[in-house]
Structures are given as structure tokens and as C-alpha cells.
Amino acid sequence: MRLAASTQSGRRDAGISLIEVLVAMGIGSLVLAAVSSLTMYAAKATTAMANYTDLDTKSRYALDVISREIRQASSVLSFQTNLSLTLTNASQNAIVTLTYDPNARTVVMSKTGQADLTALSECDRWNFSLYQRTPYITPTNVLYYPATNTAGVLDVRLCKLINLSWKCSRTIFAQKVNTESVQAAQIVLRSKQ
């Protein structure tokens, strides 16, 4: 009988019990969950950084193109508040129109004799303000002079400075994330007389 008892004891030591298997599976599941969570976080962070860099590059390009045209403009011809802005360039005998389409999320620049150019894409907001001249800066304040006539109505003939701002974003892993802060610029119409 003694021989049979030691054989049973040897079998218990050689195998793995159900509890040990369950504990090992639980620890393995926790490790896999932690690794997958870290992988997802790293993928999101990398994608967000790539999106930010791409959007920033596109915003810089748009700023270069738009500011060049505004600086060379002779005057503002017309505008629709935060939707379109039409300028004229007397030296090039051209008319430039910047149009924001909130549904397509684009800002398109049209110039006489050239194909339309999508200056900004994935643009959630595009604003502009018209001013008479560069701001007057005091030690405690910055004073802007809106391009308004004596009746308080915006008059494009008085515009000498345009303040632009926009915000772009993209969707990352099915979540809309603002991957770029607001871009802003104040551009003086240098050719305006």
C-alpha cells in the first residue's frame, strides 16, 4: 500500500492544478491588457504628433500664400463676414478672393488668371477683421481702429490691416481632436495708397 501512496503523490507534484492554470491565465491577461493599452496610447500620441506637424506645416504654407497676396493688395473690394474676402492687386491687374466653406472645411484662394488654390483644408473656423491701420500700442493697452466710417459701418475703402485667424483639426481613431491651436496673423496692405 505504501507503494501506491508514493505514486499518487508523484502524480500530484508532476501536474498543474486547475487553480494554477487560472492564476497564470489571469496574470497573462493583465500583462496583455497593459501592453495593448500602452501600445494604443503610443499609437495615439504618435498619430497626434504627426497630425499636429502636418497641420502646422499646411497652416504655415497657407499663411505664406495668403499673407503675400494681402500684402501686395491695393485695396479690399468686398467681404462677407468670415466667409469671403475680395482684394485687388493693381500692380498685377488681378483680383484675389479668399473663400471659406464651413461644410468642406476649406479656404480657397482664387486669383485672376490662375487656377483655384486650396490654401487651408480641415479648417473648423476662419475669421478675419478689418482695421484702418496698424494698432496703436501704449504701455498698458493695444488699440485697434476698425475700418468703420463715421456712421460706425465697416467701410472696405478704409481697410489697411487685416487680422486673420483659423483653427484646424483632424479625427484620430474615430475621435475629433484639435491637433492645432489657433493660428493668427495681422497683415498690412503695403500697396494700399
ZAKOLNU-516454 format. One record per atom (N, C-alpha, C, CB): residue in one letter; x, y, z. Coordinates in steps of 0.2 Angstrom, whole numbers, plus 2048, in hexadecimal, padded with zeros to 3 digits. Atoms other than C-alpha are relative to their C-alpha. Glycine has a CB too. Layout:
<atoms>
AXYZ ...
</atoms>
This chain:
<atoms>
M8047FA800 M800800800 M804806800 M7FB800806 R7FC7FB800 R80E80B803 R8028027FA R8067FF805 L7FE7FF806 L81480A7F2 L7FB8047FC L8027F97FC A8067FC803 A8038107EB A800807802 A7FA7FC801 A8017F97FE A80381F7F6 A8068057FD A801800808 S7FB7FC803 S8148257F0 S7FF8027F9 S8077FD801 T8017FF807 T80F8237DE T7FA8057FF T7FD7FA7FD Q8057FB800 Q7FF82E7E1 Q803807802 Q7FA7FE805 S7FD7FA7FE S80A83B7E9 S8048037FB S8047FF807 G7FC7FE806 G81683B7DA G7FC8037FB G8047FA7FE R8057FE805 R80783E7CF R7FE807801 R7FA7FC7FF R8027FA7FE R80184D7D9 R8068057FF R7FE800807 D7FB7FC801 D8128557D8 D8028017F9 D8077FE804 A7FE800807 A8158527C6 A7FB8047FB A8007F97FD G8057FD804 G80585A7BF G7FE807803 G7F97FC800 I8027F97FE I7FD86C7C0 I7F8800802 I8018057FA S8078017FE S7ED86E7C9 S7FC8067FD S7FF802808 L8047FB803 L7DE8787C3 L801807802 L7F97FE801 I7FF7FA7FD I7E18867CF I8068047FD I800800808 E7F97FE803 E7F38887C9 E7FF8037F9 E8057FB800 V8017FE807 V7ED8897B7 V7FC807800 V7FC7FB7FC L8047FA800 L7E08967BB L804806802 L7FA7FF805 V7FC7FA7FD V7EC8A17C5 V8058027FA V8047FE806 A7FB7FE806 A7F98A07B6 A7FC8047FB A8037FA7FD M8047FC805 M7EB8A57AA M7FE807802 M7FA7FC7FE G8017FA7FD G7E68B37B5 G8058057FF G7FD800807 I7FA7FC800 I7F78BA7B6 I8028027F9 I8067FD804 G7FF7FF808 G7FA8B87A3 G7FB8057FD G8007F97FD S8057FB803 S7EA8C179F S802807803 S7F97FE803 L7FF7F97FD L7EF8D07AB L8068027FC L8027FF807 V7FA7FE804 V8008D07A2 V7FE8027F9 V8067FB800 L8027FE806 L7F88D0791 L7FC8067FF L7FC7FA7FD A8047FA7FF A7EC8DD796 A804807800 A7FA800805 A7FB7FA7FF A7FA8E979C A8048017FA A8057FE806 V7FC7FF806 V8048E678C V7FC8037FB V8037F97FE S8057FE806 S7F58E9780 S7FE807802 S7FA7FC800 S8027F97FE S7F08F978A S8068057FF S7FF800808 L7FA7FC802 L802900789 L8018007F9 L8067FD803 T7FF7FF807 T8038FC777 T7FB8047FD T7FF7F97FC M8057FB803 M7F2905773 M802807802 M7F97FE803 Y7FE7F97FE Y7F891477D Y8068027FC Y802800808 A7FA7FE804 A809914774 A7FD8027F9 A8057FB800 A8037FF807 A7FF913763 A7FD806800 A7FC7FA7FE K8037FA800 K7F4921768 K804806800 K7FB800806 A7FB7FB7FF A80292C76E A8048017F9 A8057FF806 T7FC7FF806 T80C92975E T7FC8037FA T8037F97FE T8057FD805 T7FD92C753 T7FE807801 T7FA7FC7FF A8017F97FE A7F993C75C A8068047FE A7FE800807 M7FA7FC802 M80B94275A M8008017F9 M8067FD803 A7FF800807 A80B93E748 A7FB8057FD A7FF7F97FD N8057FC802 N7FA946745 N802808802 N7F97FE803 Y7FE7F97FE Y80095674F Y8058037FB Y802800807 T7FA7FE805 T810957744 T7FD8017F9 T8057FB800 D8037FF807 D806955734 D7FC8067FF D7FC7F97FE L8047FB800 L7F9961738 L804807801 L7FB800806 D7FC7FA7FF D80696E73E D8038027FA D8057FF806 T7FD7FF806 T80F96C72E T7FC8037FB T8047FA7FD K8057FD805 K80096F724 K7FD807802 K7F97FB800 S8027F97FD S7FB97E72F S8058057FE S7FF800807 R7FB7FB802 R80C98672C R8008017F8 R8077FC802 Y8017FF808 Y80A983719 Y7FB8057FF Y7FF7F97FD A8067FB802 A7F998B719 A802807802 A7FA7FD804 L7FF7FA7FE L7FF999723 L8058047FC L804800807 D7FB7FD805 D80E99C717 D7FC8027FA D8057FB7FE V8047FE806 V80299C708 V7FB805801 V7FD7F97FD I8057FB7FF I7F49A670F I803807802 I7FB7FE806 S7FD7FA7FD S7FF9B3718 S8048037FA S8057FF805 R7FD7FC806 R8099B6707 R7FB8037FC R8047FA7FC E8057FD804 E7F99B96FE E7FD806803 E7FB7FB7FE I8037FA7FC I7F29C570C I805805800 I7FE7FE807 R7FB7FB800 R8029CE70D R8018047FA R8077FE802 Q7FF7FD806 Q8039D16FB Q7F98047FD Q8027FB7FB A8077FE802 A7F09D66FA A800808800 A7FB7FD804 S8017F9800 S7EC9E86F5 S7FA802805 S7FE8037F9 S8067FE7FC S7DB9E86FE S7FC7FA801 S7FC8067FD V8058057FF V7CD9DD705 V7FA8027FC V7FE7FF808 L8067FF804 L7BE9DC6F9 L7FA7FF803 L8017FD7F9 S8078027FC S7B19D3703 S8027FA805 S7FB7FE7FB F7FF8067FC F7AF9C6710 F7F97FE803 F804802807 Q8058037FD Q7A29BB718 Q8037FE807 Q7FC7FA7FC T7FD8017F9 T7A59BA72B T8027F8801 T7FB802805 N7FD8077FE N7B19AA72E N7FE7FB7FB N7FD7FE806 L801804806 L7AC9A371D L8048017FA L7F88007FE S7FC7FE806 S7B49AC70F S803807801 S7FC7FF7FA L7FD7FA800 L7C09BA70C L8038017F9 L806800806 T7FD7FF807 T7C49C26FB T804806800 T7FA8017FC L7FB7FA800 L7D39CD6F8 L8028017F9 L8077FE804 T7FD7FF807 T7DB9D56E9 T807802801 T7FC8067FD N7F97FF800 N7ED9D66E4 N8018047F9 N8047F9800 A7FF7FB806 A7EF9E56D8 A8067FF7FC A7FF807803 S7FA801804 S8019E16D4 S8007FA7FC S806800805 Q800806804 Q7FD9D06CE Q7F97FF7FC Q8007FA804 N806800804 N7EC9D56C7 N7FC7F9802 N8008017F9 A8038077FE A7E49C66D1 A7FB801806 A8057FB802 I8048007FA I7D69C36DD I8017F9804 I7F88017FE V7FE8067FC V7D99B76EB V7FA7FF805 V806800804 T8068017FB T7CA9AF6F5 T8027FA804 T7FA7FE7FC L7FF8067FB L7CC9A4705 L7F97FE802 L804803806 T8068027FE T7BD99A708 T8007FA805 T7FC7FE7F9 Y8008057FB Y7B998F717 Y7FA7FC7FF Y801803807 D806805801 D7AD980715 D8007FC807 D8017FC7FA P8008047F9 P7A897A727 P7FE7F97FF P7FB803804 N802807801 N7A196A71F N8057FC7FE N7FA8007FB A7FA804802 A7B0965716 A806801804 A8028027F8 R7FB7FE7FC R7BB96D723 R8078027FD R8027FA805 T7FB7FE804 T7C6975716 T800808800 T8007FD7FA V7FF7F9802 V7CD987712 V8037FF7FA V804804806 V7FD800807 V7CF989700 V8028077FD V7FA7FC7FB M7FE7F9803 M7D89976F7 M8007FF7F9 M808801802 S8017FF807 S7D399C6E6 S8048067FE S7F88007FE K7FD7FA803 K7DE9A86DC K7FF8007F9 K808800802 T8017FF807 T7DB9AF6CB T8067FD7FC T8008087FE G7FB803804 G7E49A56BE G8037FA803 G8058057FE Q7FC8067FD Q7E99966CA Q7FA7FB802 Q804802806 A8048057FD A7E19866CF A7FE801807 A8027F97FF D8017FF7F9 D7D89866E0 D8057FC804 D7F97FE801 L7FC8037FC L7E39816EE L7FD7FF807 L807804801 T8038027F9 T7DD9786FE T806802805 T7FE7F9801 A7FB7FE7FB A7E798270B A8007FC806 A800808801 L8018037FA L7E097A71A L7FB7FA7FF L7FE804806 S805805800 S7D896971C S7FF7FE808 S8027FA7FC E8028027F9 E7D096172C E800806805 E8057FB802 C8017F97FC C7CC973732 C7F9800803 C8018067FB D8067FF7FC D7BF974740 D7FD807800 D8017FD807 R8027F97FF R7BF987742 R8058047FC R800801807 W7FC7FB804 W7C5995737 W7FD807801 W8017FE7F8 N8037F97FE N7C39A773D N8058057FD N7FF801807 F7FC7FA802 F7C99B8737 F7FD806802 F8018007F8 S8037F97FE S7C79CA73D S8048057FC S801801807 L7FD7FA804 L7CB9DA733 L801806804 L7FB8027FA Y7FE7FB7FC Y7D49E873B Y8038067FB Y8057FE805 Q7FE7FA804 Q7D99FA735 Q8088007FF Q7FD806803 R7F9800800 R7EB9F8739 R8037FC806 R803808802 T7FD8047FB T7F89F0744 T7FD802807 T8077FF800 P8027FE7F9 P7F39F0757 P805805803 P7FF7FA804 Y7FD7FB7FC Y7F89FE762 Y8027FC807 Y7FC806801 I7FE8047FA I8029F6771 I802805805 I8067FB7FE T7FE7FC7FA T8039FE782 T8037FB805 T7FA804803 P7FD8057FB P80C9F7791 P7FB7FC803 P803804806 T8058057FC T7FB9F0798 T7FB7FE7FB T7FD804805 N805802805 N7F19EE788 N8027FF7F9 N7FA805801 V7FF801807 V7F09E9776 V7F98037FD V8027F97FD L8067FD803 L7E39F476C L8007FF7F9 L800808802 Y801801807 Y7DC9EE75C Y7FB8057FD Y7FE7F97FF Y8047FB803 Y7D39FA750 Y7FC7FC7FB Y8038067FE P804804805 P7C59F0747 P7FF8047FA P7F97FE803 A8017FC806 A7C39F5735 A7F88027FF A8027FB7FA T8077FE800 T7B29FD738 T8008087FF T7FD7FF807 N8007F9801 N7ACA0E732 N7FC803806 N7FB8017F9 T8037FC7FB T7A4A1C73C T7F97FD803 T7FF8077FE A8078037FE A793A1273D A8017FA803 A7FC7FF7FA G7FF8067FC G79CA03745 G7FF7FA7FB G7FC800805 V801806805 V79A9F8735 V8077FE7FD V7FB8027FB L7FA802803 L7A99EE72E L8008037F9 L8017F8800 D7FF7FD807 D7B09F771F D8067FD7FD D800807800 V7FA804803 V7BC9EC714 V8058057FE V7FE7FB7FB R7FB7FB803 R7C49FC70D R804803806 R7FC8067FD L7FC7FE7FA L7CBA0071F L8057FB802 L7FB802805 C7FC8067FE C7D39EF721 C8078007FE C7FD7F97FE K7F8800801 K7E69EF723 K8037FA803 K803806803 L7FD8057FD L7E89E072E L7FA7FA801 L802802808 I804805800 I7E09CF72E I8027FB806 I7FF7FC7FA N7FE8057FB N7E09C373E N7FD7FA7FE N7FE803807 L803807802 L7DE9B1739 L8017FB806 L8037FD7FA S7FF8067FC S7DC9A2744 S7FC7FA7FE S7FE802808 W803806802 W7D7990742 W8027FA805 W8017FE7F9 K7FF8067FB K7D697F74B K7FF7FA7FB K7FC800806 C800806804 C7D996E743 C8007FA804 C8057FF7FA S8008077FC S7D695C749 S7FF7FA7FC S7FA801806 R800807804 R7D694A744 R7FC7FB805 R8067FE7FD T8028067FC T7CE93A74A T8057FB801 T7F97FD7FC I7FB8057FE I7D992E753 I7FC7FA803 I806803804 F8038067FD F7D391C756 F7F8802801 F8037FE806 A8077FF800 A7C1922753 A7FE805805 A7FC7FA802 Q8027FA7FC Q7C293175F Q8038067FD Q8037FE807 K7FE7F9802 K7C394375A K804803805 K7FA8047FE V7FB7FD7FC V7D294A761 V8038067FD V8067FB802 N7FD7FA802 N7D895C760 N8087FF800 N7FE806804 T7F9801800 T7EA95975A T8048067FE T8017FA7FC E7FD7F9801 E7EE96B757 E7FD805804 E8018017F8 S8037FB7FD S7EC97A761 S7FE8067FB S804803806 V8027FB804 V7E598A75A V8068037FD V7FB805803 Q7FB7FC804 Q7F099274C Q7FD8077FF Q8027FC7FA A8027F9801 A7EF9A574B A8058047FD A7FE803807 A7FB7FC803 A7F79B2741 A7FD8077FE A8037FD7F9 Q8027F9802 Q7F69C573E Q8048027FA Q800805806 I7FC7FF807 I7FA9CA72C I7FE8077FE I7FE7FB7FB V8017F9802 V7FC9DC726 V8008007F8 V805805803 L8007FF807 L7F79E0714 L8058057FE L7F98027FE R7FA7FB802 R8089E870F R7FF8047FA R8067FC800 S8017FC806 S8029ED6FE S7FA805800 S7FF7FB7FA K8067FC800 K7F39F6704 K802808801 K7FB7FF806 Q7FE7F9800 Q7F4A09701 Q7FC804804 Q8018037F9 
</atoms>
